[in-house]
Structures are given as C-alpha cells and as structure tokens.
Amino acid sequence: MRLDENIQRIKEVMGLITEAEQPSNAVEINLGNLFESGKYKLSQQAISSVNSAIIKLRDFAKKNPNKPVLVTVESSESKVPNYDREKFPIITGDTKNNFSEEKKLAVGALSALRAKTIEEYLTKNLRIPSAKIVVINKGAQGPPWDGKDAKAEKYTKNQYVKVFAKLNIDQPTQSPTSAATQKTEASICNQSFQSKGTYGKAEKGFIAEQMTIDLGKGENTFYFLLEPHDVPDILIIEYNNQTYSTGLVGIDSNVHRLLIGTIIDNYYNGRPWYFKDLQINAVNTSYADTILKNGYNQWKPDDLRGYSDKMVLKNGFFTEKAKEGSSFSPYMLAKGQIKELKAGESYWHSAQGLQIKKVEGVDTAKVSVVGLIGATKWDLYVKCGSAPYQQVGVGNRQNVEY
C-alpha cells in the first residue's frame, strides 16, 4: 500500500476524514429496517427517514451539477418466513390463523414489495432532474430459518433497504452548448438560483421572491425549471410584455390543499390572476383538524405566517378558532389543482417547466416565485438552446453493481 493510501486509511478508521475529502462521486444511505414485520407500506416514521435520505441525495446532486445521477434502491429480507400483515394484520390470540398458509408471502416477495414502495416514493418526491431510479431486489439472504428467535441479529442484519447514488457514466452529461446556444454566453445558458427562505406575504400577493435574470444578447429559446422542496409554489415569468405561469406545482397532498385553500379563501374577495381559476371549497373544522393530525409531519407551526404573523398552526387549530368566534375558516383546494410530475415525462416540459422565445433587444426577464405555505424553499434552473431532455424516473429495474 502506498504511503498516501495508508494515511488515508488511518484517517478513515479514526474518523478524521473531512467533508472536503469525502468522495463526491457516490453516496450510500442505509435506511435499515424501515418496516414492521410483514409490512411494506410507509409509516409516518418511515416517511421521515426517507425524506432525510432525499435531502442527502439532493445535496449529492447539487455537488455534481449538470451530471446524470443514478439512484439505486437495494432491498433484502432474511430467510425467516414472512406473512402479509398489510392484508392480514395480527389478531391477538389467534395463533393458528395468524400464520396460515394463505397469509404467507413467497420467498423474496416482501423485499420486492418494500423496494417498490421506496421506488414509488422517490419517483414522486425526489425531484432531481438528472436522476434515474433503478431497483435491486436481493431477495432472501443469510442463514436458513431455525424456527427459534426471528429477531436474532443473524436474521435482522439482512432485513434492510439501502439507497445509493452515484454519477451515471452510462448517461451522457447534459451540455448547454449547441448551435443555438452559441449566440449566448455559456454562463447565461446554464444558471441556477436558490430560495432565500423568505415568506410570501399576503399584502404582496404571496410573492415570496422576485429577481431579474439576464438572458444575454440575440435570439434564443430559454427553459426554466422550478423545483419546490417541501410545499407547492408558483413560478411566474414576465418577458416582452407577456406573462407565463406554471400554476401551483409540487406535492398534491391533503395538508397542502387544506392550507393553500384556507389562506386564499380567507384573505381574498377578488383573487390575483394566478389564483383566479383555482377551485376551492369550504370544509368543516373537524375534517380540517383530522387532516392536520394525520399529516403532522407535513406542516410546521409557522406555515400560516405569510397570512399573518399571529397565526400559529397546531393540532386542533381550526376547532380552537371556531370556539374563539374567529371568521378564519377552513377551505380546501379541489384535488388536481396542484400539478405533480408524471413518471416518464421530460422535466423541462413538465408542469414545473416554462419556455420562452427570446427576441433581439429584450435581454432580461422578471421572475417571481409565489409561496403561500411557510418559508419558500426551492431551486430554479435556467437553460437555453435545444431542449434538454431529463426524464422523470420511471424506476426501470436493472442489475447495478457497487
């Protein structure tokens, strides 16, 4: 072993590797056993763990801008017999029926079901334009079941889900340069912006941030892509006396529909044009508070701060307001008003993207991001020239070795 390799190894063992020294071309996240015995659907606690992994994957992608990323979900199960507890929950005291043959899962099936669950969640929520998601189901591993302690370490160590990310050398790196882009400086054809974490205030139409973006000289086609992190936002572009909008884009959850509908319908008599066509309906306080309770990890106490600094969201919020005699009532967007990504489509031509034709002599665009819920967190990517094609992950299964 060379001296430099030996020093590196010693530093690894002693935990002295700094972040700057960590390899930047790969990352591994061991989610461990996210699921209860026989379960393959995500609990709230499991969702929190996967969301933490998503943040790490996004950080990895940011450290490798414009490079294609391969995200792999690897799952495994032990050789302890498994029973489908999503369809057939345990009935206390009924040992015979709890472990009947009809409830038993085929060998490797539980591992496959869990991998599919993680794959589908990442496909919907990862939101890394350059990422491709694949699955490796390792099936049943480890020693045969001896009929004794199912929780023994020799079995549990093979019950896991891991997520890997590495640079995808088989997929060409996206390049902004083409015959069309020669008219514009490369730096202008490959821009990115991050939110400052500001609140969209009611008196400003809930516009959280605005900026003027330089589009360079000459003619070109520009593509804008908004990546909301946690909650839905709206991207608006004003250019050459025309206005373009994505509408609400992000995760179409009950909590988001409730908070956005409540904010808009309580504040406005006449809505701004970018809210005008939204379908919003009144809901009762009990139903609204049930949504908050069931989605407790999807909201924060300051999520209504843009509406009023005095509004602090909590469990039982709407019931408490009703008891106070407040006119602040719950409303809810109709389902589908928040546009989501669809597997298989191009990010840049999805609901999160906008396209404008730049003309000679009009060299800047005004960009606004509307954020109704809490502090805005998003990334904005700008490219020009020929349309970049980066596909929303569809979870193609293939064998990948690490």
N, C-alpha and C positions, 0 to 999 in steps of 0.2 A: 504494500500500500504506500502511495506517495505521501510525503510529509504533509502537504496541504489537505489531502483526503483524510489523513489521520487526525489532524487538528479539527477538521470539520466534524468527524465522527465523535470526537471527545466533546465538542461543543453541543452536539445533538443530545448525547447522553446526559450532560449536565444541565440541559435546558437553557443554554446560552445563545441559541440562535435568535437573532433579532428579526423583526418583521421584514426589514430590508433584505435579509439574507435568505428568507424563505423562497423556495422555487415558485415562480409566478406562472408556470405553465400548467399547473394542476392543483386541485384541491380535493380532499376527501372528507366527507361528513358522515360519521356513524350515528345514525338515529337510534340504534339499539332496537329493543323490542317495544315498538310503539303501541302494540295492540294487546288487549287481554286475550286469554286463552280462547281459541276458536273464533276470534273476532277479526274482521278485515275492513271495517268502516272506521273513519277517523273520529275520535272523541275530541272534545274541546281542547284537552291537554295535548293530544297528539297534533292537532292543528297548530298549536303554539310552537311545538317543536319543529314542525315542517316550515312554518313561517320564518323561524330563526335560521333554518338552513337556506331558505330562499334569499334572505338578506346576505348571507355569506356568498352564495352563488352570484348574486348581483355585484357584490364587491369584487369578486374574481373577474367578472366580465368587464367592469369599469377599469380594472388594472390592465386589461388587454383590449383596448378599444379597437373596433372595426375588425376584430379577429373572430372567426367562427368558433363557437364553443360546443363541445359535445358533452351533454349531461346524461349520465348513466344511472339508472335505478337498479341496484342489485339487491335481491331478496333471497332469504334462505329460511328453512324450517328444520327442526330436529326430526328424528325418527319416532318420536312419541306419537301415537295415534291422535288425529285431530277430528273434532266434531264441529259442525257448523252451528256456532252459537249466535249468529245473526238471525238465522231462520228458526233455530230451535234453542232458545235460552234454557239455562239450567232450571229445573223445577226442584225445589228443596224437598229432599226425602224420597224422590222418585229415581233411585239409582238405576234400576233396570231400564226404564225408558230413556233416561238422560243419555245413556251410552248404547242405544240400539243401533243396529247396522244402518238403518235408513238415514240416521243423522251423521254418519261418518263421512269424512271428506277423503277423496282419493289422495294417494301419496303425491306430495308436491303441489296439490291444489291450493292449500292455504297460502303458501309462499307466492303463488301466481296471483291470487286474488289481492293480497296485500300490495304487491308490486304494481298491479293495475290501479289500485286506489291512489297510490302515491303518484304514479304517472299521470293520471287524470287531473289530480290536484295541481301538479306542476304545470301541465299543459295550459290550465286555465289561469294560473296565478303567477307563474314565473316571470313572464313579460321581459325576456331578454331577446331582442330581435335576432341576434345571430346564433341563437341556441337551437340545437337539435336534441330531442329526448329519445333515448333508447332504454330497453329493459333487458336485464339478465336475470332470469329465474334459475337459481341454483338448485331449487327443489329441496328434497330431504337430504341432510348431511349429518355426519357424526356417527356415533355408535348405535347399534340396534337397541330398541326399547327392551329393558329388562323387567318391565312390569312393576317397578318399585317407585322411586321418587321422581316424578315428572319435572320437578323444579331443581333437580341436581344440575350443577354447573356444566357437566359434560353434555347436557342437552340444551340448556338455556343459551350457551355460547353460540349455538348455531341458529338461534331464533333472532333474526335481525333484518333491518333494512338499512342499506347504505346508499348514499348519493355521492357520485363522483362528478367532477367537471374537469375537462382538460381542453386544450386547444385542439381543434379538429383539423388535422393535417390533410384529411381527405377532401375537405371542402375548401374551395379557393377563398382567400381573403377578399372581402369586398373592397373594391377600389373606386374612389370617386372620379378617377381620371378617365376621360373618353374624348372622342372627337368633339362632343358638345361642350364638355367642361373646359376645353382649352380657352374658351372665351372668358373664363372666370378664374381668379386665383384659387389654388387648391385649398388654402386655409378657409376660404369662404364657402367652398363646396363641401366642407366636412366640419361642421360646427356642432357643438353640444352645449347645453345650458342646464343648470340645476336650480331648483327652487331655493328660496331663502327661508322657507318655513314661516312665511307671513300668513295672516288671517285675511280671508276675503270679507271685508266689512259691508254690512247692509247698505250704508249710505253711499258706497262706491259701486253698487250693483254686484257686490260679492266678487269683484275683480281683485284677485289677490296680488298679482304681479303683472307689470307691463314692461315691454322693452322695445327698442328699435333695432332691427337686425340689418346689417349691411349685406346687400346682395351682389355687390360688385358692379362692374360695367357690362354693357352689351346685353344680348338676349340669352335666355336660358330657361330651363324648367327646374323649379325648386320643389323639393319634397320635405314636408315637416311631419315629424312623428312625436306624439306626446305619450309618455309612459307614466301614468299615475301610479304611485306606490301603494297606498293603502285605501284611499277613498276616491270616488269618481270626481273628475274635473272636466272642464270645457276648454278647448283651445280655440281661440279666435284670431284670425289674421286679417288685417286691413292692408290692402295693396292696390294702388292705381284706381282708387275710388270704388273698389269692390270689397266686400266682406265675406269671409269664409269661416265656417264653424264646424267643429266635429260633433257638437251636441254633447251630452253627458256620456263619457266613456269611462269604463272601469268595471268593477265587480257589481253585478246586479243582485245584491242581497236584500233581504227584508229590512235589515237595520239601515242600510244606505237609502233605500226607498222611503223609509219612515222619516229619517232625519231631513232629507232633502225636501220631501213633500211638506213636512211641518214648517220648515224655515220659509219656503217660498209662499205658501198659502197664508201664513200668519202675517207676513211682512207686506205683501203686495196687494193692492187693489188692481192696479194696472201693471202687468209684468213687463220687464225689458224684453226685447225681441228674442233673445236667446233662451228665454224661459217660456215664451208665449204659447207654444204648441204642446207643452207637457200636459199629460192627463193626470190630474191629482184628485183624490177622493178622501173624504173625511172618514176616520176610523174611530172606534170607541177607545176610551182610556185604558180599559182592561187589556184589550188586544195589543195596544201600543206598548204597554208595560211588559206584557208577555214577550214581545219581540226583543225588548231591551234585555230582559232576563235571560232568554235563550241565546242571545248573541252577545253575551257580556264581554267577550274578547274582541269584539269588532267596533267598540266605541270607547271614547275617552271622556272624562268629565268636562273638558274644555271644547267639546265638539260643537257647541252652540255659541261659542264666544263671538263668532262673526256676526251673529244676530244681535247679541247683547253681552257685554262683559259680565253682567249679573247672572246670566244663565249658567247653572252648573248641572250637568247631566248626571243622573244616578238612577239606580233601580227604584221603581215606584215613582219616577219623576212626574208622569202625566196625571196619576191619581192625586199626587200632592198638589199639583197646580189646580186641579178641579176643586179640591177641598178649600183652597185659598180663594176660590171665586175668580181665578185668572181667566182671561179671554184667550190665553195661549193654549190652543187645542191641537191634538194630533191629526195629521193628514199623511197620505201615503201616495207616492207615485204608482201608477199602474205598472205592472210587470212589463219589461221590454223597453221602458223609457231610457234605461241606462244601457248603452250598447257595449257588448263584450266582444272580445276576439273570438274568431272561429278557427278551429284547427284546420290546417291545410291552406289557408289564405296567406297572401303576402302581407307582412306587417305594414309596409309602406302604402298599400292600397286597402288597408283595413279601416274600421271605424275610427281608429286612433290617428290616422294619417290625413294630411291635406296636401294638395298640389296646386301650385300657381305657375302661370306663364309670365316670366319676367320680360319686360319690354325695355328697349333702349331709352335711357334718360330718367327712368324711375328706379332708383337704386337702393331704396330701403323699404322695409315692411314693418308695420306696427303689430306686435304680437302681444296678446293678453291671455292670461290663464284665469278662469273663473273657478273659485274653490269655495264651496258652501260649508263643508264639514271640517272643523278644526283647522290646524295649520297645514298649508299646502306642502305636499312632498311629491315631486315629480322630476323627470328628466325630459328634456326636449332635444331632439336630434334634427339636424338640417343637412340635406344633401342636394346636389344638383347634377344635371346631365341626364344620362339614361336612367331609367327607373331601377333602383337597387331591388333585388329580389331576395328577401329573407323570410322564410316560411314559418308560420306559427307551427310549433311542434305538433305532430300527429302521433308521436310515440311509436315509430317504426321499431320493430323488435329485431335485434341482430346481436351476434356474439362480438363482444369487445373485450380484449384482454388488457389488464393493467399490470 
